Amino acid sequence: MSILYGDDPIVGDYVDSLGRKKIVDRIVSSLNILRQRTPSAVAALVGPWGSGKTTLLNQVEAALARDTQWRVAKYNPWSYATMETAVPAFFSEIRAALPEGSGAESARVAIGGWISRLAPLGSIASAAGADLTGPMQLFADLVSGDRSPEKLRTQAAGLLQDLDTPVLVLIDDLDRLGPDELLMTFKLVRLLGRLPNVYYLLSYDERTLQDVLMRTGLVADEKSRAREYMEKMIQLRLDIPSMLPDDRMALVNTVLQEVLSSHGLQLNDQDEERLSRSWRKCLDRYIIQPRAAKRLFTQVDATWNDVAGEVDFVDFVLMTFLRTFEPSVYGLVEEHSDELLSTAGGVLRRDRAETHQQCWERWLGYIEAADARYPTVIVELLADLFVPLRSARDNMQYGAAARTDISNRKGVGHPDYFYRYTQTGVPQSDISESVILECLRELRESRPSAATEAVTAKLVDNAPLVIAKIMRHGADSTLPVEGLMQVLGANYKAIAAKETGVLARPSWPVLGLAEQLMLSAPEHALTVVKTIYETESGLALVCDLMRQILRSEPLHENKPDWFEDAKSIVADRIEDHLMSLHATTSDTEFEEALRSVWALRDLTSDQHAKDFLWGRIESGGIWNIAKILAAMTPIGRGSDGQEEWISVGELEAESIDSLLGIERVAEELGDILNSNASPSTRPRFSSHPTLGERTQIVLESFARILQSFRTQQE
């Protein structure tokens, strides 16, 4: 049976993990002494909320039952909806606990008459003392007649006087009662329940009980009077000692192991060290009562299935701790997530001029303002989770290596995983690790299915996210090279089409993964190239990949064995593709195809690419020099602060000379160039301009290039 859920007391073997048997023995011993000294008394088991009072009461009950020297009645006034039902139940519990025997049976009859007198009363609430106009009349009614409660009490007292086995009434949850309910319960114990051989063990949190008493009007708004009232009520006070550090650790280990076992988890040495460090530095200050341990790990157990395999278990425990015990700090983490998830000194840092010490003090101020119980230990906990705060604490800059470690364990301090913790699941914008793993399995087995489809869709939507997750799953040799390259090739054009920035383009991580895959499996490289370059998208990937390898591996260094053969077949494939263009080819297709000319140049030579391109121009058809120049012109966006537009940029002299030759272009254009020598106003476009719409602009641009080029030649 689980000890985690609900507010139930800890039972069974788990009790031993608290090391409290000696407390139970002390309570039982004190009760035995009490019965020897006085015929009836009230004892109190006092401890803060969550300290295990109900558990101890259950253990006391079990211990008394074993030695047969007591009869035990259990009464919980909080369990009854109204005082009209709670009061008769009080006497009913005492009556049911009486031992067998003629004297006890007579006492049962007397108490039964008591219950019958009390049960029909319409309003017993005034007997609590909160309303001074009703109690006198009520008690006058109670004591009238031959069968008044006072006479019944006298009769019951005489019968109980000779009992061999005393009754102990356990009264729990007093600190949950309202003011009137609390006073009524006290009145029952003091005025009506103090029968011979009947003892009481009350259980409550003292601070809460005093606060309730101060709302009754009985002790006014004075805590000292509330304390005096309780001292008159209680003859024996039994305080629950604080749990020893070893006992707290034992309990936490017990509930932690239950969570781990129920979910089939096992912590490695690093996980254990991180959790142990967090316990020593922070959690130990908060988990000082049994209920606190249950409260934390109940939350972990109940929500782990939603994130299993998607987050780091230790980080999840710590974030759950913050959400449960310091919700205002948890809110701070969400509010300042941009700062906490940025690399130290990155573009999202609050103030580039801020020192580490200033950053640390600022965050300590945030946490103090959030009214955290222990601000200094909480900021330490955050520093263990988030790199920028760790840098501030240690007064040193942690960079990519620390960030990589967090990413590899799917930690909360990495932007790819942070929202899985705060959303307790995989957000719509994310993709789960299980889907990534299933996709890799499908591709490894050459049977792409639903997972591959889901990964493909997310790849087009957010390539950096998906690529990062794929690359984190094992060494390159364990990845399905051919299957992944086919997926990348089939979607490369769609991914590149989403590029709008210059600092981080989606195609870059795709090329990074493709290069690692190809270099890790040289025996499959040529086969993969031939497979994926049959489509335009795949050819675009192969072209960019080959150029990237050329740039990353200078000519004097060794290239992969397959690279020279690949250069030849890829160059042939580029030429075949360019020659397949025809009059119905769209502007977009023509522009994309022309980009492969750069790969042709890099894979062969400048002259080879130039000769091929002029050969296509001379063949006529779709290939004309003005159209080629228009396709080489960059497209940008402009704004005056009120409206935005699309504009056509300037041609690059170096690019034209490299691919075509500036003088040869001028010769080919001839009179057309002369008729467009005068500059005109640059038009603004609301949508992507066609090649035809760009022609006039590029001819003017080329005329300026030619003039400057010839001036430089003089």
ZAFILUM-923803 format. One record per residue: residue in three letters; x, y, z of N, C-alpha, C in turn. Coordinates in steps of 0.1 Angstrom, whole numbers, plus 5000, padded with zeros to 4 digits. Each point is the difference from the previous one (the first is absolute). Layout:
! ZAFILUM-923803
AlaXYZXYZXYZ ...
END
This chain:
! ZAFILUM-923803
Met500849885000499250125000500950125000 Ser499650104992500850134999499850085012 Ile501150075004499950095012499950144995 Leu499950024987500150144994498750075000 Tyr498949944996498850074996499150035012 Gly499350114998499150055011500750055012 Asp499250035010500650055013499949895010 Asp500049874995499949895009501349985008 Pro499949955012501249985008500849894994 Ile501350005003500949904995499849875008 Val499949894993499749875007501049904996 Gly499949885007500849894997501550015002 Asp500849944992501450005001500650134998 Tyr499350094993500650144998500250075013 Val499249975010500150075013501449995005 Asp500649884999501349985005501150094994 Ser499750054988501050094994500050135007 Leu499050035008500050135007500849995014 Gly500349885004500749985013499250055012 Arg498649985000499250065010499449905010 Lys500549885000499549915009500250045015 Lys501250065002500350055014499050115004 Ile499550084991499050105003498749945004 Val499649894993498849935004500149945013 Asp501249945003500249935013499950115011 Arg500650124998499950105010498650055002 Ile499250014990498650045002499249905008 Val500249874996499349895007500450005015 Ser501350025002500550005014499450115008 Ser499950124994499450125007498649985003 Leu499249934990498649985003499849905011 Asn500949905001499949905011500250075013 Ile501050095001500250075012498950095004 Leu499450064989498950095003498849935006 Arg499749884996498849935005500349955015 Gln501249995003500349975014499950125009 Arg500150124995500050125008498650075001 Thr499249984990498750075000499049924993 Pro498750015004498949914995499650054986 Ser500350124996499750054986500950114997 Ala500450024988500950104996500050034986 Val500650114996500150044986501450024996 Ala500549934990501450014995499950064986 Ala501150054996500050064986501349964993 Leu499849964987501149974992500250124990 Val501050085002500250134994501149994990 Gly499750054988501050004989499550084988 Pro500950064992499550084989499449924989 Trp499250064991499449934989501149924993 Gly499649884996500949924992501049925009 Ser500050015013501049945008499749855003 Gly498949954995499749865002499149975013 Lys499250105004499249975012499049894998 Thr499349994989499149904998500749864999 Thr501150004994500849875000500349965014 Leu500550095008500349965014498849965008 Leu498950064998498749965006499749864997 Asn500149964987499849874995500949905007 Gln501350045001500949915007499749985014 Val499650115007499749995014498849915002 Glu499050014991498849925001500449854998 Ala500949974990500449864998500849955012 Ala500950095006500849955011499149975012 Leu498950085003499149985011499249884998 Ala499649974987499249884997500849885003 Arg501350004998500849885002500249965015 Asp500050105009500249975014498749995008 Thr498950024993498649985005499850075013 Gln500850115004499750075012499250124998 Trp499650034988499250124997498949954989 Arg498950075001499050004989500150144993 Val500050004987500250124993498850044992 Ala499650135001498950054992500650114991 Lys499650014988500650104990498850104996 Tyr500350125003499050114996500650114993 Asn499550034988500550114992498950094997 Pro499850115007498950094998500050064986 Trp501150014994500150064986499349914990 Ser499749875003499449914991498550024999 Tyr499450085009498550025000499750144994 Ala498949994993499650124993499450115009 Thr499449965011499450105009500349965014 Met499950105009500249975014498849915006 Glu498950024994498849915004500349854998 Thr500849974991500449864998501349965007 Ala500950105001501349985007499849975015 Val499150075007499949985014499549865004 Pro498949954994499649875004501149894996 Ala500750034989501149914996501149995010 Phe500250115007501150005011499749895011 Phe498750005005499649915010499949864994 Ser499649994988499849874994501349934999 Glu501150074996501349944999500549955014 Ile499850085011500349965013499249875004 Arg498850014997499149885004500549884993 Ala500350014987500549884992501349945005 Ala500850095007501349955004500049935014 Leu498950015007500049945013500249855000 Pro500749955009500349855000498749925004 Glu500149874997498949915004499949995015 Gly498849975004499749995015498850075004 Ser499449955011498750065005500150145003 Gly501150045007500150145003500150094988 Ala500849954991500250084987498750014993 Glu499249895000498750004993499150105006 Ser500050025013499150105006500550144996 Ala501350015000500550134995499650034986 Arg500049904992499650024986498550054999 Val499249945009498650055000499950145004 Ala500850045011499950145004500550094990 Ile501149974993500550094989499050004988 Gly499449884998499050004989498850095003 Gly499650025013499050095003500550154998 Trp501350015002500650134998499950044985 Ile500349904992500050034985498650034996 Ser499049935005498650024996499550145005 Arg500650055010499650145005500750104991 Leu501249974995500750104992499650004986 Ala499649894994499849994986498950094995 Pro498950025006498950084994500250155001 Leu501150045007500150155002500250074986 Gly499350114999500150074987501350074998 Ser500550075010501250084998500949995012 Ile501049914998501049995011501150104999 Ala500050074989501150094997500250105011 Ser498950055006500250105010500749955013 Ala500049875001500749945012501550024999 Ala500550044988501450024999500550125007 Gly499150095004500450125007500150124992 Ala499949994986500250114992498850105001 Asp498849945003498850095001499549985015 Leu500150115007499749995015498550015003 Thr499250024990498550015003499449865001 Gly500649904993499349874999500449895009 Pro501350005005500549895007499249975013 Met499650115007499449985013498749934998 Gln499250044991498749934997500249864996 Leu501049984992500349874995500349905011 Phe500950045009500449915011498849995010 Ala499250105001498949995009499049894995 Asp499950004986499249894994500649865003 Leu501350004998500749875001499949945014 Val500150095011500049945013498749995006 Ser498950044993498749985006499549864999 Gly499249965010499449874999500849895007 Asp499449895002500749895007501149944992 Arg499950014986501049944992500950114994 Ser500450105007500850114995501449954998 Pro500850064991501449964998500850005012 Glu499850095009500850015013499749885008 Lys498749955001499849885008500549884993 Leu499950004986500649894992501549995002 Arg500650125001501550005002500349955013 Thr499350035011500349955013499849855001 Gln499049964993499749854999501149934993 Ala500450054988501149944992501350005008 Ala500350115007501350015007500149905011 Gly498949975007500049905010500249864994 Leu499449984988500249864994501449994994 Leu500650114995501349994994501149995010 Gln499750045013501050015010500749875002 Asp499349894998500549875004500649924988 Leu500150074988500549934988501549965002 Asp500349884996501449955001500950064988 Thr499350024989500750044988499650144996 Pro500850105001499650144997499950024985 Val499350114996499750034986500850134997 Leu500749994989500850114995499350054987 Val499650135000499350064989501050084992 Leu500349954987500950074992499250114991 Ile500450125002499350114992501050074991 Asp499849984987500950054990499550124993 Asp500850074993499750114991499350125006 Leu500350025013499450125006500350134993 Asp501250004994500550124994499350034986 Arg499149914997499250024987498650065003 Leu499750015013498650045003499950165000 Gly498750044998499750145001499950045015 Pro499950135003500050055014498949935008 Asp498750004995498949955008500249855001 Glu500449934990500249855001501149975010 Leu501050085000501149975009499650025015 Leu499350115003499550025013499049895005 Met499149964991499149905003500749875004 Thr501149964992500749885003500750015014 Phe500650125003500650025013499049995011 Lys498850054998498950005010499649855003 Leu499949924989499749865002501049935008 Val501350034998501149935007500050055015 Arg499850135002500250055014498849995009 Leu498850034994498850005009499249875000 Leu500049934988499149894999500849874999 Gly501250004995500749884997501049965011 Arg500250075010501049975010499549895010 Leu499849884995499549895007501149925006 Pro499849935011501149925006500449894990 Asn501349974999500649904991499850034986 Val499850134997499950054986501150114999 Tyr500949974991501250094997499950054986 Tyr500750114998499950064986501550034996 Leu500249974987501250044993499650094988 Leu500250135002499750094989501250024991 Ser499850034987501150024991499750124992 Tyr501050095000499850134993501450074997 Asp499950104991501150094998499750125009 Glu501050035009499750105010499850144994 Arg500850044990499950144995498650024993 Thr499649894993498750024993498950005010 Leu500149915011498950005010499950145007 Gln501150065003500050135007499450104991 Asp500350004987499450094991498549994999 Val499549875001498549984999499450055013 Leu500649975012499550055013499950155000 Met500950074994500050145000498950064991 Arg499449924993498850044992498749975006 Thr500049945012498849965007499450115008 Gly500850105004499550105010500249955014 Leu500349885002500249945014501350055006 Val501050024992501350045005500450134994 Ala499150074993500350134994501149984990 Asp500750104997501049994989501450005007 Glu500149915010501349995008500449855000 Lys501249984994500649874999500349945013 Ser500450095010500349955013498849945007 Arg498850064998498849955006499649874993 Ala500249994987499749874993500949895006 Arg501350035002500949905006499649965014 Glu499550105008499649975013498749915000 Tyr499250034991498749914999500449864997 Met501049984991500449864997500749945011 Glu500850075008500649955012499149955010 Lys498850075002499049955009499349874995 Met499949994987499449894993500849875001 Ile501350024998500949884998500849985013 Gln500049875005500849975011501449944997 Leu500149944988501249944996500350044985 Arg501050064998500450054986501149914995 Leu499849944988501049914994500450064986 Asp501150064999500550074988500749904991 Ile499650014987500749914990501450074997 Pro501149935002501350064998500250024985 Ser500850094996500450024986500749874995 Met499849974987500649884994501550035000 Leu500849905004501450014999500449994985 Pro501250074997500450004986500049864993 Asp500549905007500149874995498649944997 Asp499050035009498749964998499350064988 Arg500350134998499450074989500649944987 Met501349985000500649944988499449864997 Ala499849925011499549874998498650014994 Leu499250095005498650014994500050044986 Val500950104996500150054987500449894991 Asn501049925004500549894992498949904998 Thr499149985010498949904999499050044989 Val499650135001499050054991500650014986 Leu501250044999500750014987500149874993 Gln500449905008500149864995498749954995 Glu498950045007498749954995499750064987 Val500350134998499750064987500949944989 Leu501349985003500949944990499549864996 Ser499649925010499649864998498749994992 Ser499150095003498750004993500150044986 His501050074996500250054986501249934993 Gly500649905007501149934994501250084997 Leu500350095009501150094999501249965009 Gln501250044995501249985009500950114997 Leu500450075011500950114999501549954999 Asn500750074991501449974999500850085010 Asp501349985001500850065010499950154999 Gln500150064988499950144999498650065004 Asp499049934997498650045005500050005015 Glu500549895006499949995014500850125007 Glu501250034994500850115005499350134999 Arg499450034989499350124998498850025010 Leu499249895001498950005009500450025015 Ser501149925003500650015014500550145003 Arg500650064990500550145002498950105002 Ser498949984992498950095002499349985013 Trp500049885005499449975013500850075011 Arg501349995000500850065010499950155000 Lys500050064988500150144998498650075002 Cys498949934997498750075000498949925006 Leu499749884994498749935003500049965015 Asp501149985006500149965014499450105009 Arg500050134996499450115008498550004999 Tyr499449944990498650004998499349875004 Ile500649894998499449875002500449965014 Ile499350065010500349975014498949925007 Gln498949974993498949935005499649894990 Pro499549895005499649894990499150044989 Arg499050095003499150044990500750084989 Ala501050075003500750084990500749904990 Ala500549895004500649904991499049944991 Lys498849965007498949954992499550104990 Arg499950125004499550104991500850024987 Leu501350005002500950024989499949884990 Phe500249885006500249894991498649944995 Thr498950045006498749984994499950074987 Gln500450135000499950084988500949944989 Val501249965004500949944990499449874994 Asp499549925009499449874996498850024991 Ala499250095003498750024993500250064986 Thr501150074998500250074987501149954992 Trp500849905005501249954993499649944986 Asn498949925000499649944988499850094988 Asp499750135003499850104989501350054994 Val501149975007501350054995501049895000 Ala499749885003500949895000500849994987 Gly501350005001500949994988500250134993 Glu499350115005500050134993500850105008 Val500249975013500850105008500949925010 Asp500850075007500949955009499349985014 Phe500149885006499349975012500450095011 Val501250025002500550085012499550154998 Asp500250054988499550144997498550015002 Phe499349894997498550005001499650005015 Val500849935008499750005014500250145006 Leu501150064996500450145005499050104996 Met499549994987499050104995498749985007 Thr499749875003498749975007500150055014 Phe501249995006500250065014499750155000 Leu500650074990499750144999498550034998 Arg499449934991498650024998499149985012 Thr500449905008499349965012500250085012 Phe501350035003500450075012500350154999 Glu500450044988500250144997499450044987 Pro498750004999499350034987500350144995 Ser500350105009500350134995501450004993 Val500949925005501349994993499949934987 Tyr499249905000499749934987499450094990 Gly499250105004499550104991501150094995 Leu501050035009501150084996500849934988 Val500249875002500749924990499350014986 Glu498749995000499350014988500150154994 Glu499850095009500050144996501450044994 His501149955005501350044996500749884992 Ser499249924993500549894993501050044989 Asp499750114993501050054990501450015005 Glu500150065011501350025006500649875005 Leu499249925006500549885006500449894990 Leu499450014988500349904989501150054991 Ser500450135001501050054990501449955005 Thr500950004990501449975004500650115007 Ala500949985009500650105008500650114991 Gly499650125002500550114991499350014987 Gly498949924998499450004987499150124997 Val499350004989499250114996498850035009 Leu499649905008498950025008500350045014 Arg501350025003500450045013499450135004 Arg499650025012499350125004500850134998 Asp501349995003500950124999501449954998 Arg500550034988501349964997501150055009 Ala499750125006501050065009499949955014 Glu499049925003499849955013501049895004 Thr500650025012501049905004499349885006 His500849895002499449885005499450035014 Gln500750075008499650035014498750084999 Gln499850094991498850084999498949914996 Cys500249914991499049914995499549915012 Trp501049955007499649925012499250075010 Glu500450135003499250085010498750034994 Arg499950034988498650034994499149885001 Trp500549884998499149885001499749975014 Leu500950025009499749995014498950095005 Gly500150134994498950095003498749964995 Tyr500049944987498749954995499449905009 Ile500849915005499549895008499650055014 Glu500750095006499650065012498650074999 Ala499950074989498750084997498949904998 Ala500349884995498949904998499749935014 Asp500650045011499749955013500349855002 Ala501149964994500449865001500549985015 Arg499849885005500349985014501550005002 Tyr500849954991501450005001500750054987 Pro500050134998500550054987501449954996 Thr500950005009501449974996500149854995 Val499349915006500149864995499249984987 Ile498950084998499349994988500850054988 Val500750115002500850054989501149914996 Glu500549935010501049894998499449894992 Leu498849965003499449894992499850054986 Leu499650124997499850054987501350004992 Ala501150035007501350004994500449874995 Asp499649895007500349874996499249964987 Leu498950074998499149964989500350094987 Phe500450125002500150094989501450064999 Val500649994988501450044998500350155003 Pro499150104996500450145003500150025015 Leu499249945008500150025015501249925005 Arg500349894994501249935005501350094997 Ser500050064988501150094997500150125010 Ala498850055004500050115009500549955014 Arg499549895004500449955014501549975000 Asp500549944990501449955000501050114995 Asn499450114995500850114995500949964989 Met499549924991500749954988499049984989 Gln500550004988499149984988499949854996 Tyr498849955002499849864995499450024985 Gly500549914991499650024987499349884994 Ala500549964988499449904992500049865006 Ala501149975007500149875006499049975011 Ala499850105009498949995010498749994994 Arg499750074990498850004993499749874993 Thr501149944994499949874994499649895010 Asp500650015012499749905010498550015004 Ile499550125001498650015004499149954989 Ser500450024987499249964989500149845000 Asn501149945002500149864999499249935010 Arg499750065012499249935010498550054999 Lys499750094990498750054998499650095012 Gly501050085005499850085012499150124998 Val499550055011499150124999500750124996 Gly501350015001500850124997500350014985 His499449914991500250014986498750044993 Pro500050104991498850044994499249894992 Asp500649904996499349894993499149925010 Tyr500350015013499349925009499350075011 Phe500350135002499450085011498549995001 Tyr499350024989498650005000499349875002 Arg500849894999499449875004499849995015 Tyr500950075007499950015015498850095004 Thr499950114994499050105004498649964995 Gln499949924989498849964995499649865004 Thr501049935007499849865005499649914988 Gly500850014989499749924988500750074989 Val499949944988500650054988499150104994 Pro500450134999499250104994499749984985 Gln499050064994499749994986501150044991 Ser500850095005501150054992501249915000 Asp500049905009501149915002499749864993 Ile500949915001499849864996500649915010 Ser499349895004500549925011501249914996 Glu500849975010501149914997499549864996 Ser498949965005499549874996499749994985 Val499550114995499750004985501350014992 Ile501050075005501350014993500649865000 Leu499949935011500649865001499349904991 Glu498650025000499349914991500250024986 Cys500250134996500350034986501449944996 Leu501050015009501349944997499949854999 Arg499149945008499949864999499349964986 Glu499050084997499349974987501050024988 Leu500850105000501050024990501149895000 Arg500449965011501049905001499549874994 Glu498749975002499349884995499550024986 Ser500250124994499550034986498549984999 Arg499350055010498550004999499550135006 Pro500250114994499550135005498550005001 Ser499650055012498549995003499650135007 Ala499149995010499450125006501050085007 Ala501049945007501050085007500950084990 Thr500449944989500850064990499250124994 Glu498749984998499150114995500050115010 Ala499949975013499950115010501350085001 Val501149924999501350075001500350084987 Thr499649954989500150084988499350135000 Ala498749995005499250135001500750105009 Lys500549955012500650095009501450054995 Leu500749914992501250044994499950124991 Val498950004992499850124991499650125008 Asp499349985011499550115008501150065009 Asn500949915005501050055009501249904999 Ala500850024990501149914997501150005011 Pro500450125006501049995010499649925012 Leu498750005004499549935011500249854998 Val499549954988499949864997501549954998 Ile500850074993501349964997500849985013 Ala499850105009500749995013499649875008 Lys498849974999499549885007500549874994 Ile500150004987500549884993501449985003 Met500850115000501549995002500349965014 Arg499050025009500349965014499849855003 His499449934990499749865003501149914995 Gly501049995007501149904997501050064991 Ala501049914998501150044990499449994986 Asp500850064991499550014986499849864994 Ser500949905004499949874995498749935003 Thr499350055011498849935003498850064993 Leu500250114993498950074993499849934987 Pro498749994995499749954987500450094989 Val501349994995500550104991499250024987 Glu499749894993499350004988498650065002 Gly499349955010498650045002499950155004 Leu500950055008500050145004500450094988 Met501049964992500450084989498850014990 Gln499249904999498950014990499050095006 Val499750005013499150105006500550144998 Leu501350025003500650134999499950054985 Gly500449914991499950044986498750044995 Ala499049925004498650024995499450135005 Asn500550055011499450125006501050125001 Tyr501149994993501050115001499550134994 Lys499449994989499550124993498950075009 Ala499149925006498950055008500650075013 Ile501149945005500650065012500750134996 Ala500750004989500750124996499150124996 Ala498849964996499050104996499550085012 Lys500249955012499650075012501050105005 Glu501250014993501150085005499750154998 Thr500050075011499850154999501150085006 Gly500849945009501050075007501449974994 Val501050065006501349994996500949945011 Leu499650005012500849955011499849855003 Ala498949954997499749865003499049954990 Arg500549934990499149954989499749855003 Pro498749964998499749865002500849904993 Ser500550044988500749904992501449975006 Trp500550085008501449985005500049875009 Pro499149985010500149885007499749884992 Val499250014989499849894991501349964993 Leu500750104996501349974993501049945010 Gly499950055013500949945010499849865002 Leu498749965002499749865002500349914988 Ala499750064988500349924987501549984999 Glu500850105003501549984999500549895010 Gln499550005012500449905010499649864996 Leu498749994994499649874996500849954989 Met500350084990500849954988501449975004 Leu500650085009501449975004500149885009 Ser498949975007500049885009499849874993 Ala499450014988499849874993500550014985 Pro501350004999500550024986499749894990 Glu499749885006499749894991498650024993 His499250085006498650024994499950144993 Ala501050085001499950144995499650014986 Leu500749934991499750014985498549964998 Thr499749895006498649944998499050115005 Val500250065011499150105005499950124991 Val501250044995500050124991499149974988 Lys500249884994499349974988498549985002 Thr499749965012498549985004499350145001 Ile500650095008499350125003500150114990 Tyr501050004991500150114990499149994988 Glu499149905000499149984989498950115001 Thr499750045012499050115001500650145001 Glu499350104996500650145001500450035014 Ser499249975010500350035014501249925004 Gly500149874996501249925004501250054993 Leu499950054988501250054993500450135006 Ala499150085005500450135007500849965012 Leu499549905008500849965012501449954996 Val500149914990501349954997500950114995 Cys499550104992500850114996500650085012 Asp499150045009500450075011500949925009 Leu499849875002500849925008501449984994 Met500149984987501349994994500850135001 Arg499450114999500750135001500450025015 Gln499249965009500350015014501249925004 Ile500149874994501149925003501350064994 Leu499950064988501150064994500650125009 Arg499050075005500450125008500649955014 Ser499549895005500449965013501349915000 Glu500349954988501249924998500950074989 Pro500950085004500950074990500749904991 Leu500450054988500549914989501249925004 His500850065009501249935004499849895010 Glu498749995005499749895009499349894993 Asn500049885006499449894994498550015000 Lys499449974988498649994999499649855002 Pro498749985003499549865001500249934987 Asp500249875001500349924988499050024989 Trp498750005005498950014990499850134994 Phe500750115005499650134996500450034985 Glu501149964996500450024986499049944990 Asp499649875003499049944991498750075001 Ala499750055012498750075001500050134993 Lys501250075000500150134992499649984986 Ser500549894994499849984986498549974997 Ile499449915008498649964997499050115003 Val500350085010499250115004500050114989 Ala501350034995500150104990499249964988 Asp500149874996499249954988498550025003 Arg499649975012498550015004499650154999 Ile500850095004499750145000499850054985 Glu500949954992499950044985498749944994 Asp499749885003498849934995498850085004 His500050045013498850075005499950144993 Leu501150074999499950134993499649994986 Met500449904993499649984986498649964998 Ser499449955011498649964999499050115002 Leu500550125003499150125001499450034987 His498850054999499350024987499250135002 Ala499350034989499350134999498950015011 Thr499549895005498950015010500550005014 Thr501350005002500650005013499750135007 Ser499550005012499650125007501250085004 Asp499850135004501150085004500649945013 Thr499249955009500649955012500949884998 Glu499549914991500849884996501350044993 Phe499950104992501250054993501050065009 Glu499650085010500950065010500649895008 Glu499349905005500549905008501049914992 Ala499749974988500949924991501350084998 Leu499950134998501250084997501050005012 Arg499449985012500950005012501049884999 Ser499649894994500849884999501250034991 Val500050114992501250034992501250035009 Trp499850055012501150035009500649875005 Ala499149905002500649875004500749944989 Leu499550014987500749954989501450074999 Arg500150135002501350064999500949955011 Asp499549985012500949955011500449864998 Leu499249924994500349864998500949974988 Thr500050104991500849984987501050125000 Ser499750114994500950114999499250124996 Asp500650125001499350124996499850004985 Gln501049954992499850004986499049904995 His500049885006499049904997498650055002 Ala499750075011498750055002499650114991 Lys501050084997499850124990499749944986 Asp500849914996499749944987498749934999 Phe499649935011498749945000498950104999 Leu500150105008498950105000499950084987 Trp501150034994499950074987499549904989 Gly500349885001499449904991498549995001 Arg499550025012498550005001499450134995 Ile500850115001499550134995499949994985 Glu501149954994500049994986499049904994 Ser499549915009499049914995498650064999 Gly499950125005498750085000499049945009 Gly498750034997498949955008499950085013 Ile499949935011499850075013501350075004 Trp501149964994501350065005500350134992 Asn499850115006500450134995500750085011 Ile501050084995500950075010499250095010 Ala499050074995499350095009499249925011 Lys499549894996499349915010500949955010 Ile501249964996501049955009500550105010 Leu500250134995500450115009498950035010 Ala498749994995498950035009499949895011 Ala500349884996500049895010501150015010 Met501150074996501250025009499850125010 Thr499050084998499850125008499449975013 Pro500650055011499449975013498750085002 Ile499149945008498750065003500050045015 Gly499650125004500050045014498750075003 Arg499950045013498850075005500450145005 Gly499150094997500350145005498850055008 Ser500350115008498950055008500450155003 Asp498950085001500250145005499550025014 Gly499649895006499450015014498550004999 Gln499450024989498650004999499549894991 Glu500749984989499749894991501249924996 Glu499849874996501149924996499849964985 Trp501149974993499949964986501249914997 Ile499949944989501149914994500750084990 Ser501449995001500850074990501049914993 Val500550044989501049934993501450065002 Gly500949925004501450055004500950024988 Glu501250025003501150024990500649874996 Leu500449984987500849894996501450015006 Glu500749885001501350005005501049984988 Ala500950094999500949994989500849875000 Glu500549965012500849885001499349874996 Ser498750005003499249884997499849994984 Ile499750124994499850004986501349964993 Asp501150065004501349974993500449865002 Ser499749945012500449865002499249904992 Leu498750024999499149914992499950034985 Leu500150134997499750034986501150084993 Gly500750095008500950094994499350134997 Ile500550115006499350134998500050054986 Glu501150004993500150054987499249914990 Arg500049875003499249924991498550025001 Val499650035012498650035003499650134993 Ala501050105001499750134993499949984985 Glu500849924995500049974985498749934996 Glu499549915009498849934997498850095000 Leu500050105010498950095001499950114990 Gly501250054996500150094989499150125001 Asp499250024990499150124999499050005012 Ile499649885004499050005012500650075012 Leu501349985002500750075011500050154998 Asn500350044988500250144997498650085002 Ser498949934997498750065001499650015015 Asn500749935009499650015014501150065009 Ala500850084994501150065007499650105010 Ser498950074997499550115009499349945012 Pro500450045012499349945012498650055002 Ser499149925005498650035002499749985015 Thr498950055004499649985014499749865004 Arg500649955011499949865004498549985004 Pro499349904994498749975004499949925013 Arg498950015006499749925012498949904997 Phe500249885005499149894997499349955013 Ser498749974998499349955012500149855001 Ser500449934989500349865001501349974992 His500449875001501349964994500050034985 Pro500950094995499950044986500449894990 Thr499449994989500449904990501350034993 Leu500649914993501250034993499850114990 Gly498950004993499750104991499950145006 Glu499450015012499950135007501450055005 Arg500949915001501450045005500950044988 Thr499649964988500950024988500650144999 Gln499150105000500450144998501050045011 Ile499749965013500850035011501449944999 Val500149884996501349934999500850054989 Leu499450044989500750064989500750135004 Glu499250085007500650135005501149975010 Ser499849905008501149965010501249954993 Phe499849924990501249954992500750114993 Ala499350104995500650114993500950075010 Arg499650025012500950075010501249915003 Ile499849875001501149915003501050014988 Leu499550004988500950004988500850135000 Gln499450115003500750135000501150005010 Ser499749955012501050005011501149904996 Phe499649894994501049894997501050064989 Arg499550064990500950064990500850115005 Thr499550085010500850105006501249955007 Gln499749895007501149935008501049944991 Gln499649974987501049944991500950104994 Glu499650124999500850114994501350035007 
END
